[in-house]
Amino acid sequence: MCWRPWSEAWQDSLYGDAGLYRQPAGPAGHFATSAQGIPGGGALLAAAVDSLADAHGCRAVVDFAAGRGELLTELAHRGTARTLIGVDVVDRPADLPASIDWLRSPGGATLPSALAGLSKTLVIAHEWLDVVPCEIAEFDGVRWRRVEVDDNGTERLGNALDPANTEWLQRHWPAPSAAGERAEVGRTRDLAVADLRSRMASGLLILVDYGHLHDDRPRHGSLTGFRDGRQQAPRPDGSTDVTAHVAMDSLGADRLVCQRDLFAELDLEPPRPAITLASSDPPAYLRQLAQRSAYGQLTARGGLGDFWWALTTIS
């Protein structure tokens, strides 16, 4: 049995040579996002990105942690004149439109060196930070201790948390009240965001994820797994997506807004189709109904509408 800190096992499980995200199915094989898995959802997300890029005068869009390029493909289909660049841990997908450029990334918190000097660029990282591995800590009644795990997901408490991660918890996590409380230490995520921000000369940085604010941190953490579309116990053996919600207010963003409110601000809600369209043009009627259904899913309370968007203007 090999015991390792969760952060190390998590990194290998997702981004190692046989990691989940390097496998052919990619993220879409295990869970749906706004960009894929919801009919019409990708088109709405692309419309939001287009609108924000217009508002900030961006001439390029970089999709960081792009999966297999689903969002960029939707943007290409919109006929945008912007440069489109995808970044992920796999080689350029073979079916990607020719207009889309691609960079391969090491994975996790590490960015490719070629991603630099971005000017008048909108950078969106959609569900990236929740899969940037971080330390998992548990309070033993006296101090925070690092949680260790084996490949089967069995856990034990290890040594005391190091000073830098302890300090992060003191600043960004509510003080524990009882033994057994857990936390995801977001320091590695904050550093990754700072690195990404430093690659931008001007534009808009958007981080989209499930997350929480200081007073609503989960007392027992949010670490979980997904396999074949179902939530599972987190297991760092390459078979299961491992994810944990993000401390959004530690990222240093200019603005935090939930997805349903942002989409309302951007006036993205599709109109209700006229009932007469059902008889005069049934395919158009069904398309418009599907668009409204997608909007409902992407803005639903308790679901995708709860996504946080962290927006930072770079100038």
C-alpha positions as CSV (number, residue, x, y, z in Angstrom):
1,M,0.0,0.0,0.0
2,C,1.4,3.4,-1.1
3,W,0.3,6.4,1.0
4,R,0.6,9.8,-0.6
5,P,-0.8,13.3,0.0
6,W,-4.1,13.8,-1.8
7,S,-2.5,16.6,-3.9
8,E,0.1,14.2,-5.4
9,A,-2.2,11.3,-6.0
10,W,-4.8,13.6,-7.5
11,Q,-2.3,15.1,-9.9
12,D,-1.2,11.6,-11.2
13,S,-4.7,10.4,-11.4
14,L,-5.8,13.1,-13.7
15,Y,-2.7,14.3,-15.5
16,G,-0.1,11.4,-15.3
17,D,0.8,9.4,-18.4
18,A,-2.3,7.2,-17.9
19,G,-4.4,10.0,-16.3
20,L,-8.1,10.4,-16.8
21,Y,-7.8,13.6,-18.8
22,R,-5.3,12.0,-21.2
23,Q,-7.7,9.2,-22.1
24,P,-9.6,9.3,-25.4
25,A,-13.0,10.0,-23.8
26,G,-11.7,13.1,-22.0
27,P,-13.9,14.9,-19.5
28,A,-17.1,14.4,-21.6
29,G,-16.9,10.7,-20.9
30,H,-17.6,11.3,-17.2
31,F,-19.6,14.5,-16.7
32,A,-21.5,17.3,-18.6
33,T,-20.6,21.0,-18.5
34,S,-22.2,24.1,-20.0
35,A,-19.9,23.6,-23.0
36,Q,-20.8,20.0,-23.7
37,G,-23.4,17.4,-22.7
38,I,-26.3,19.8,-22.7
39,P,-28.0,20.3,-26.1
40,G,-27.8,24.0,-27.0
41,G,-25.7,24.8,-23.9
42,G,-22.5,25.3,-25.7
43,A,-24.1,27.8,-28.0
44,L,-25.4,29.9,-25.1
45,L,-22.0,29.8,-23.4
46,A,-20.3,30.9,-26.7
47,A,-22.8,33.8,-26.9
48,A,-21.8,34.9,-23.4
49,V,-18.1,34.7,-24.2
50,D,-18.7,36.6,-27.5
51,S,-20.6,39.3,-25.7
52,L,-18.0,39.8,-23.0
53,A,-15.2,39.8,-25.7
54,D,-17.0,42.5,-27.6
55,A,-17.5,44.6,-24.4
56,H,-13.8,44.4,-23.6
57,G,-12.4,44.9,-27.1
58,C,-10.8,41.5,-27.2
59,R,-9.4,40.2,-30.6
60,A,-8.6,36.7,-29.4
61,V,-10.2,34.1,-27.1
62,V,-8.1,31.5,-25.2
63,D,-10.0,28.6,-23.8
64,F,-7.8,27.2,-21.0
65,A,-8.6,23.6,-20.0
66,A,-10.6,23.4,-23.2
67,G,-11.5,19.7,-23.0
68,R,-11.7,18.7,-26.7
69,G,-12.5,22.2,-27.9
70,E,-16.3,22.1,-27.6
71,L,-16.6,25.8,-26.6
72,L,-14.1,27.0,-29.3
73,T,-16.0,25.0,-31.9
74,E,-19.2,26.8,-31.0
75,L,-17.4,30.1,-31.3
76,A,-16.1,29.1,-34.7
77,H,-19.6,28.2,-35.8
78,R,-20.7,31.7,-34.8
79,G,-18.4,33.1,-37.5
80,T,-16.2,35.1,-35.2
81,A,-13.2,36.9,-36.7
82,R,-11.3,36.5,-33.4
83,T,-8.2,34.3,-33.0
84,L,-9.3,31.1,-31.2
85,I,-6.8,29.1,-29.1
86,G,-7.4,26.0,-27.1
87,V,-5.2,24.8,-24.3
88,D,-5.4,21.3,-22.8
89,V,-3.4,18.2,-21.8
90,V,-3.9,16.4,-25.1
91,D,-2.8,16.9,-28.7
92,R,-5.0,19.0,-30.9
93,P,-8.3,17.1,-31.5
94,A,-8.4,15.8,-35.1
95,D,-12.0,17.1,-35.7
96,L,-11.3,20.6,-34.5
97,P,-12.1,23.4,-37.1
98,A,-9.0,24.5,-38.9
99,S,-9.4,28.0,-37.7
100,I,-8.7,27.0,-34.1
101,D,-5.1,27.0,-32.8
102,W,-4.0,24.6,-30.0
103,L,-1.4,24.4,-27.3
104,R,-0.7,21.3,-25.2
105,S,-0.5,21.9,-21.5
106,P,1.3,19.9,-18.8
107,G,-1.9,19.8,-16.7
108,G,-3.1,20.9,-13.3
109,A,-1.6,24.2,-12.1
110,T,1.2,24.1,-14.6
111,L,0.8,26.3,-17.7
112,P,2.6,25.9,-21.1
113,S,5.5,28.2,-21.5
114,A,4.2,29.3,-25.0
115,L,1.1,30.8,-23.4
116,A,2.5,34.3,-22.8
117,G,2.2,38.0,-23.8
118,L,-1.6,37.8,-24.5
119,S,-2.8,41.2,-25.6
120,K,-6.5,42.2,-26.1
121,T,-7.4,38.6,-25.2
122,L,-10.3,37.0,-23.4
123,V,-9.0,34.0,-21.4
124,I,-11.7,31.7,-20.1
125,A,-10.9,28.8,-17.8
126,H,-14.1,26.8,-17.5
127,E,-14.1,24.2,-14.8
128,W,-10.3,24.3,-14.6
129,L,-9.7,25.2,-11.0
130,D,-11.9,22.5,-9.4
131,V,-9.5,20.0,-10.9
132,V,-6.3,21.8,-10.0
133,P,-5.1,19.5,-7.2
134,C,-4.7,21.0,-3.7
135,E,-3.9,19.8,-0.2
136,I,-6.8,18.1,1.6
137,A,-6.6,18.9,5.3
138,E,-8.4,17.6,8.4
139,F,-8.6,19.1,11.9
140,D,-7.7,16.6,14.6
141,G,-9.0,18.7,17.4
142,V,-5.7,20.6,17.9
143,R,-4.2,21.3,14.5
144,W,-4.8,20.8,10.7
145,R,-3.2,17.7,9.3
146,R,-2.6,16.6,5.8
147,V,-4.8,13.8,4.5
148,E,-3.0,10.9,2.8
149,V,-4.6,8.4,0.4
150,D,-3.8,5.2,-1.4
151,D,-4.9,4.3,-5.0
152,N,-8.1,2.7,-3.8
153,G,-9.2,5.9,-2.0
154,T,-8.5,4.7,1.5
155,E,-7.4,7.6,3.7
156,R,-5.4,8.3,6.8
157,L,-4.1,11.4,8.6
158,G,-0.5,12.3,8.0
159,N,1.8,15.0,9.4
160,A,0.8,18.5,10.4
161,L,0.0,20.8,7.5
162,D,3.0,22.9,6.4
163,P,3.2,26.6,7.4
164,A,2.3,28.1,4.0
165,N,-0.9,26.0,3.7
166,T,-1.8,26.6,7.3
167,E,-1.5,30.3,6.8
168,W,-3.8,30.1,3.8
169,L,-6.4,28.4,5.9
170,Q,-6.1,31.0,8.6
171,R,-6.8,33.7,6.1
172,H,-9.4,32.1,3.9
173,W,-11.2,29.3,5.8
174,P,-13.4,29.6,8.9
175,A,-11.8,28.4,12.1
176,P,-12.6,24.7,12.8
177,S,-14.9,24.0,15.7
178,A,-14.6,20.2,16.0
179,A,-12.3,17.3,15.2
180,G,-13.0,15.8,11.8
181,E,-13.7,19.0,9.9
182,R,-12.0,19.1,6.6
183,A,-10.8,21.7,4.1
184,E,-9.5,22.0,0.6
185,V,-6.4,24.3,0.8
186,G,-6.8,26.6,-2.2
187,R,-3.2,28.0,-2.2
188,T,-2.1,26.1,-5.3
189,R,-5.2,27.3,-7.1
190,D,-4.5,31.0,-6.2
191,L,-0.9,30.6,-7.4
192,A,-2.1,29.0,-10.7
193,V,-4.5,31.9,-11.3
194,A,-1.8,34.5,-10.5
195,D,0.4,32.7,-13.1
196,L,-2.3,32.7,-15.7
197,R,-3.0,36.4,-15.0
198,S,0.7,37.2,-15.4
199,R,0.6,35.9,-19.0
200,M,-1.9,38.6,-20.0
201,A,-0.9,42.1,-21.1
202,S,-4.5,43.2,-21.6
203,G,-8.0,41.7,-21.9
204,L,-10.4,39.9,-19.7
205,L,-9.7,36.8,-17.5
206,I,-12.7,34.7,-16.7
207,L,-12.7,31.8,-14.2
208,V,-15.9,29.7,-14.1
209,D,-16.5,27.1,-11.5
210,Y,-18.6,25.7,-8.7
211,G,-17.3,27.3,-5.6
212,H,-18.0,29.0,-2.3
213,L,-17.3,32.1,-0.3
214,H,-15.7,32.4,3.1
215,D,-18.9,32.2,5.3
216,D,-20.3,29.3,3.3
217,R,-17.3,27.0,3.1
218,P,-18.3,23.3,3.5
219,R,-17.3,22.2,7.0
220,H,-16.4,18.7,5.8
221,G,-15.0,19.7,2.4
222,S,-16.3,19.0,-1.1
223,L,-13.8,16.5,-2.5
224,T,-15.7,14.0,-4.7
225,G,-15.4,11.9,-7.8
226,F,-17.3,11.2,-11.0
227,R,-17.2,8.2,-13.2
228,D,-19.4,7.3,-16.2
229,G,-21.7,10.2,-15.5
230,R,-22.3,9.3,-11.8
231,Q,-21.0,10.8,-8.6
232,Q,-18.6,8.4,-6.9
233,A,-16.2,8.4,-4.0
234,P,-13.0,10.0,-5.1
235,R,-10.5,7.4,-6.2
236,P,-7.0,8.5,-7.5
237,D,-6.4,5.5,-9.7
238,G,-7.1,7.1,-13.1
239,S,-10.6,5.7,-13.3
240,T,-12.5,8.6,-11.7
241,D,-12.6,12.3,-12.1
242,V,-11.5,13.9,-8.8
243,T,-12.8,17.4,-8.1
244,A,-13.4,19.9,-5.3
245,H,-15.2,23.2,-5.2
246,V,-13.2,26.4,-5.4
247,A,-12.7,29.2,-2.8
248,M,-13.8,31.9,-5.3
249,D,-13.1,34.9,-3.0
250,S,-9.5,34.0,-2.5
251,L,-8.7,34.4,-6.3
252,G,-8.4,38.2,-6.3
253,A,-11.0,38.7,-9.0
254,D,-12.5,42.1,-9.8
255,R,-16.0,40.7,-9.7
256,L,-17.8,37.6,-8.7
257,V,-21.2,36.9,-10.3
258,C,-23.3,33.7,-10.5
259,Q,-24.0,32.3,-14.0
260,R,-27.8,32.9,-13.9
261,D,-27.3,36.6,-13.0
262,L,-24.6,37.1,-15.6
263,F,-26.7,35.5,-18.4
264,A,-29.6,37.8,-17.4
265,E,-27.4,40.8,-17.6
266,L,-26.2,39.8,-21.0
267,D,-29.8,39.3,-22.2
268,L,-29.2,35.8,-23.4
269,E,-32.6,34.3,-22.6
270,P,-34.1,33.0,-25.9
271,P,-37.6,34.3,-26.7
272,R,-40.6,31.9,-26.2
273,P,-41.5,30.6,-29.7
274,A,-44.9,31.6,-31.0
275,I,-47.3,28.7,-30.9
276,T,-48.2,29.2,-34.5
277,L,-44.7,28.3,-35.4
278,A,-45.5,24.7,-34.4
279,S,-47.6,24.3,-37.4
280,S,-45.9,26.6,-39.9
281,D,-42.3,25.5,-39.2
282,P,-42.2,22.6,-36.7
283,P,-38.3,22.1,-36.9
284,A,-37.8,25.8,-36.0
285,Y,-40.4,25.6,-33.2
286,L,-38.5,22.6,-31.7
287,R,-35.1,24.3,-32.1
288,Q,-36.4,27.4,-30.2
289,L,-37.9,25.2,-27.5
290,A,-34.6,23.4,-27.1
291,Q,-32.8,26.8,-26.8
292,R,-35.1,27.8,-24.0
293,S,-34.6,24.4,-22.3
294,A,-30.8,24.8,-22.4
295,Y,-31.1,28.3,-21.0
296,G,-33.2,26.9,-18.1
297,Q,-30.6,24.3,-17.3
298,L,-27.7,26.7,-17.5
299,T,-29.5,29.2,-15.1
300,A,-31.1,26.7,-12.7
301,R,-30.8,27.3,-9.0
302,G,-29.1,24.3,-7.3
303,G,-27.5,23.4,-10.7
304,L,-25.4,25.1,-13.4
305,G,-26.9,28.5,-12.6
306,D,-24.9,28.4,-9.3
307,F,-21.6,28.5,-11.2
308,W,-19.5,31.4,-10.2
309,W,-17.9,33.6,-12.8
310,A,-14.8,35.5,-11.5
311,L,-14.1,38.4,-13.9
312,T,-10.8,40.4,-13.9
313,T,-10.0,43.1,-16.4
314,I,-6.3,43.3,-17.4
315,S,-4.9,46.6,-18.6
